[in-house]
Amino acid sequence: MSTSKKTDMKKIYLILFLFVGLGAGLSSCKKDFLNLTPLDQISDPEFWKTDQDLELYMNGLYSVLPGWNLAGAGGHPLLDAGTDMAITVGLFLGEKNRLDGAINIPSSGGGWSWTNVRNVNYFLANSERVKSGALKDHYIGEAYFFRAFNYFNLLKQFGDLPIVKSPLTVKDESALFGPRSSRTEVVNFILSDLDLAVTKLKKKSEVPAQRISRDVALLFKSRVALYEGTWEKYHQNDAFKGTTDGKAFLTAAANAAKAVMDGAIYKLTTGNPNQVYYELFNQVNLNSDPEIMLWRGYSSALQYNNALSAWPNGSGFTQDMVNLYLCTDGLPIGVSPLYRGDKDIRNVVINRDPRLVQTVMNPGDPITISLKNDTTKYILPMLGGAQTGPTGYESQKFRRPQLDPTTGVASGEVAYIIFRYAEALLNYAEAKAELGELTQADVDLTINRLRARVGMPNMTIASIRTDPNWPDYGYALSNALKEIRRERAVELMVEGFRRDDIMRWAAHKLIIGKRPKGAFYSDELKKAFPNLAVDAGNFLDPYRTSLVGPGSTWGFDPAKHYLLPIPINEMTLNPAIKQNPGY
Amino acid sequence: MCNKFKLVCFTIKNSSMRKTKLLAYCLMVSAILLLSVSVSAQKKVSGTVLDATSNSPLAGATISLKNGTGTSITRSDGKFEIAAPAGKTVLTVSFVGYQSQDIPVGANESNLTISMTRTGDMGEVVVIGYGTKKKVDLTGAISTVTAKDIESRPVANAQQALQGLVPNLNISVSNAGGEPGGGMNMSIRGLSSFSGSTAPFVLVDNIPMDINSINPADIETITVLKDAASSAIYGARAAYGVILITTKSGKSGKEKMNVSLQTNMALSRPVQYPRLVDPMTFALVSNDAAKNIGNAPWYNQDALDRLAKNIAKPGSAPEMFGNTDGQTWNIGAMGLGAAAVTDWYDVLFKDFSSRQKYNLSVSGASEKIDYYLSGGWYKEDGLLRYGNESFNRYNFDGKVNAQATKWAKVGVLFKYNSGLQEFPWQQDLGRGRIYDMMSKLKPTMPAKYPGTDMWTQESRILEWGAMRDNTLNTQMILAPRITLEPIKGWVTNVEFNYTNSNNRREYIAKQYSWMKPNGELAPGVAKVATSYRPRLSTDNYMSPNIYSTYAKSFGKHNLSIMAGYQQEKFKYFSLNADALYLLSDNVPSVTTAVGTKTVDDGQGHWATQSGFGRLLYDFSDKYLLEANFRADASSRFEPGKQWGYFPSVSAGWVASKEKFYPLKDVVNYMKIRGSLGELGNQSVSNYLYIPTMGINQTSFLFSGQRLWSVGAPNISSVNLTWEKVRTLDFGADLAFFKRRLSVTYDWYQSFTTDLVGPGPAVPALLGTAVPRENAGEIRTRGFDLELKWKDRIGNVYFEIGGNLANNISQVMAYNNPTQILSTFRQGQILGELWGYRTDGLFQTAEEITKWPNQSFLWSGRWNTGDLKYLDLDNNGVVNNGKNTVVDPGDMRILGNERPQYLYGINGNVSWKGLELSFFFQGVGKQDLYITEILNGNVFRGPANGPLHMMVYSQHLDYWRDASSPLGANPNAYYAKPYSVFDGDNSKNYGRPVDRYLPSGAYCRLKNLRLGYTIPQKLINKVQIKGANIYFSGENLFIINKFKLLDPEQTAGSAGDGRIYPLSKAFSLGLNVNF
């Protein structure tokens, strides 16, 4: 190496420049080289500016509303499957577990989820940051509705609950590790949220279609109050009781339902008595239906289809369900001369409340109506497979025979009804009857409107005929209430009310020691589907070995199964939380 | 002189090389040390080339003149002659598998003896972070792999080639399974985290890259840095180890251009795919499962009769019926209840599929310039007969280096790769579900509609053609390099790395048809639902590096110091579009779709800044010391928490160099090493400290539209900072029996502290995930062992080696005062499985009533054939107590699902031109927990819902009583199967139980290769320098206990049959050098 000192210095300068110029320069020319904020997400401080932000937030909360299983789920069991009214087998056999008492104590989860409540609380804690706006109050009203809605879901499962009104952080130890409030306090909290919702929400005509409006909150209030009113009344002497006799809740239920009725924004859908009921439930779009207060839609165009088209969805009605329907003379089958027996599935619907034939598939009903208007007809129920209908009574309700014009197969777009006006009528009648205040005028306003729609004779309180088959609820009940409960079951059949009704009525007598049965195993059925299990009376007996109770009867334990168990981990992490009775 | 784009490249004049022994110098330095040189002044130079280990002659070595023209090749006795100009000259000696050497030849020299050292020997130089080091001077835990170890294997990528080669570099099959172009999971030394990736940091020529983007044929060496001290120089990214890959480059001093061609053609087929039992047995098992749940039989008498007829005489009875509506088929779930006889394996899988590999490279050098250009093409077809799956990868690697001035060198690296994966896809379910759907096909399901040549919808074959998932990944790397050496020993490197990665993925759903019973064709996808869904993403990575090294020797003291600066910035941007309703299936595009269109993007960035330095010192290659320091700042932490400081130190002592060393004859070489260092990890999500609100479309339709919605943010994770990994390592390198046996052993202990994980468990009332915090500490202890025996018997040279590694990770600290088992806890061994012990199956109803209450596990009915769980705490109830360590009820630790004792065994034998090599890879111990719902479908067979039910021969060992047509089997392995999705089956399979934790240990012959080097005299005539032809087999056989599934493939979602099977491949290859 023979380089002069001068050149050496030049090189050293060059290297020093590289270090200083490149190294330091690269980093310091951009002061915020390391302070990087998200490029595709909105951070909380940038949100909460206008009431459009409030709408954006609320849109997401609607996902908690109930709906059908989506396409790919293999079907959707009937909503009351797993009760005395309907059952399911195969994929959805587990639907029976709640009333069968087949309830495992989980380590975590098991329905004890507070995400939905937190989502609302986060909204309520921040919505005031939005200065003002025409719809600001309305969205706050929606939030109170959703908090009530989420709390009611938890209440039905667990009874007593911790009440949280703000979005918790891990530092909120007193709330996180606090005890549960009594169910009465919880329901008062729900109702106060709903009262706030009612004052803030706009009317149906003032908000876009399919958004929560004031009357929805009112109807929901009557549902919650009726639930708790009857619960506290009929569970007064067991481990699940509240702290009142339920009267105040029943009054609230009646008042809220009446407010919906008096508002006159909704009314029953009317039409041909032999079609109107069936057609109410298999629509794709219910925006213009006067009875529908809130519904959930599906769309082939958006590839958002439901799985309801997989009929019979492994589900079927029980013989007990069929027996519930009155004859067209307004008399129960036990006393009506019009009754044609149950030995032939064609005959069971004859001379019966038209809602029966519009709820149950009957030979000759269309199964599919193709795009060319060719109709295939229902001949016999599908039996004998684990995915077919187990009972011989398949559902007509929610079944849409018109094939989807875009796919040429059954529609996966049938709407899910979340709230409809008929419930307000039934809630009002039942609450009034429970309070002992039911008048014939009340009946005419409610039950008789529902009956009139399908051409059934009126109910008159003074002359209710004794039904030898009235169910034994295990306690005394007025004849009017017995018939109101029948009417409720019939009108709201497989709309998801039956299990809740059994729970709040403390009606375990309806199921204990029993097993749901299907249709009479006629020679015709036997020929088509041989070797099916039957009971002593030759009725189909699909649950012959499926139920947990003695002799394969419902395994429901009235000392335990009215509520679900609290997950083990929750009690370990928070000793202030105690297990529900019986577990 | 600088022979390639090494991370540290010193430009040094020849004349100054002889005496300097600066530690950080390149390859040539060590090569020279191994030479014994004698000089003569003749016009002809002659000599002998020997293998340094065995002293046996090497035939076929290339001798060339460094500063002139002329090449010679050694004869079979190792002798050569070459004409050389008078005066001093330099010879370059090279041979495949050996270190190349430059040999200065004096004016008067003949009968040179040249000892060639095999790569992998002790004399080797290895690439370390920002530099190279002689292997003898290493003080950390470092393993190396050379081209020879991975070449000639019919594998797609470097990961597959590396599996099992390096102890404690754990490479396992990922969820992609064996799909063409699929990657694998990789981790070093079992280092664990509560979250985030523990994948090692991979650098190719000092550029961060995906290891699978590299063409294995371009790889020259791979260095795996395992302990903290070795990887410390990479600081922020290196917490879980570093893999340094150096690609080939032009050999300086070789005037001639070298052209190398490599080809490989392979045939492959699934290595293991379970085969269904015969249709009649399947039907009877299905009926048993239906009976057990109280259902009607899946196959009624009529179906069984038809099935029997079709088995006796195919086509003699109807295979399937339409439902009465004429719209749908009555075939239960995927053919359950139908009466066809179909061997789905034969229908769906090719007999053989093909793989092809081509690589062409041109390299060479002149005095001022060296270059390497390489192009490769790899094509692999999938295993499915009708799936049209394929993977095509193109690689280009280019390097040009110029000596600009005596003290400055400039160069540029250019890398390009593109990989195209083409697969069938399933709308809603994705690509991965194809094998899931296949596992559901019943042997009684017809493959074609009755009386037609049209595939049934369930076979999915028509759907596969219509639904496609095409992914094109391209990456371009541009990396200019400047090396300056103004003063001897002081070298400054300026490197700039720019990487641009683009990913284009398109999902296409076209129309296809299936046939209704009434003969009409029905669309499998509605016209409105046909779609084109492109996803485009582009990532940019920019990183300037500047570092400067000064090396100096004072007598026997060798010293080198280095300091540097690095910054990185990474930015990603993606655009995703969904466009529905294709006007024409032939032209799927966003523009030609006329339905709903949506678009969204993803953007983000992160950046780091780092300063680093290193001190190397050794005394006479005997006492060795290395110290590193690195400071890193990352944008992923909030301002104020961004900087982390990571020091490390390591030292070594070559005892065998001491004069007093007494064991020279037994232990020929002994080095003892120790290192301690700390590293940081920033592998947490970007922006965790900022509360962000997710944007989604609603699932609730408002007037037929999905509206946008904004959701609540999670609780932001404030105060997060660096995870730190502190590793202590002790190692020894030993050689025995005249260096024929070499042993490397390392013991290590790593403490990962400030682990980023979920904060302590709180009640679910919180309603969201607990924020992440620097919450805990994990200790990992383990060892790596490598053995190698090299020897020869006469003309037969052989080498056998093995490696073994194990590690155990334990949580040392975690805030979990209740010791609840739902989260981490102090004392927990990672991978441990808590579950129940069992005592066989119930045989009588009486036994059930007398047995402790099991209703906690299953509140429904217990039957004969169900599992008997042990009430270990004798309280009459089988439960999990409080689900804590203190009160786990009847739960116990049953085993550990992490693979342990991973090993590899390799060897080769050569005789004349023939070479046979083999490579086994295996896992010594592992408990497979694959019975859980969702993942355990294949394991549980008939104990599934009807759709997921399958029956392989192993499943026939299930409990049944005498009422089964298959006869009673009271002492069965499998419990009573129920034909329901989870429900009753969760009694027996819902949780870990000792009975169903089969061993995952296996030993697999990964590769067997027979090669032949064509004799030089044959090919010299056709101007070929060397040619090698070989046959190679991949995954040829396996030894394992658990036969139902490939034990390599049972992890993760493998157990449910969703993942692509690995293949067995047979290949023929040719390597030619011109």
Interface residues (C-beta under 8 A of the other chain):
Chain A: M1 T3 T7 D8 K11 I12 L14 I15 L18 F19 L22 G23 L26 S27 F33 L34 N35 L36 T37 P38 L39 D40 Q41 I42 S43 D44 F47 D53 L56 Y57 M58 N59 G60 L61 Y62 S63 L65 G67 A71 G72 G74 V89 G90 L91 L93 G94 N97 D100 G101 A102 I103 N104 I105 S107 S108 W112 S113 W114 T115 N116 V117 R118 N119 N121 Y122 F123 P162 V164 P167 L168 T169 V170 A175 L176 F177 P208 A209 Q210 R211 N285 N287 R296 G297 Y298 S299 S300 A301 L302 Q303 Y304 I367 T368 T376 I379 L380 M382 L383 G384 G385 A386 Q387 D404 T406 T407 G408 V409 A410 P530 N531 L532 P542 Y543 R544 T545 S546 L547 V548 G555 P567 I568 N569 E570 M571 T572 L573 N574 I577
Chain B: K13 S16 A290 I293 G294 N295 A296 W298 N300 Q301 N323 T324 D325 G326 Q327 T328 N330 G332 A333 G337 K406 W407 Q427 D428 L429 L484 P486 I487 K488 T492 V494 A522 P523 A526 K527 V528 A529 S531 P544 I546 S548 Y565 Q567 K569 L580 Y581 G595 T596 D601 G602 Q603 G604 H605 W606 A607 T608 Q609 A633 S634 S635 P639 Q642 N686 Y687 I690 P691 T692 M693 G694 I695 N696 T698 S699 F700 L701 F702 S703 G704 R706 L707 W708 S709 V710 G711 A712 P713 I715 G759 P760 A761 V762 P763 A764 L765 L766 G767 T768 V770 P771 T818 I820 L821 S822 F856 L857 W858 S859 G860 R861 N879 N880 K882 N883 T884 G945 P946 L947 S979 V980 F981 D982 G983
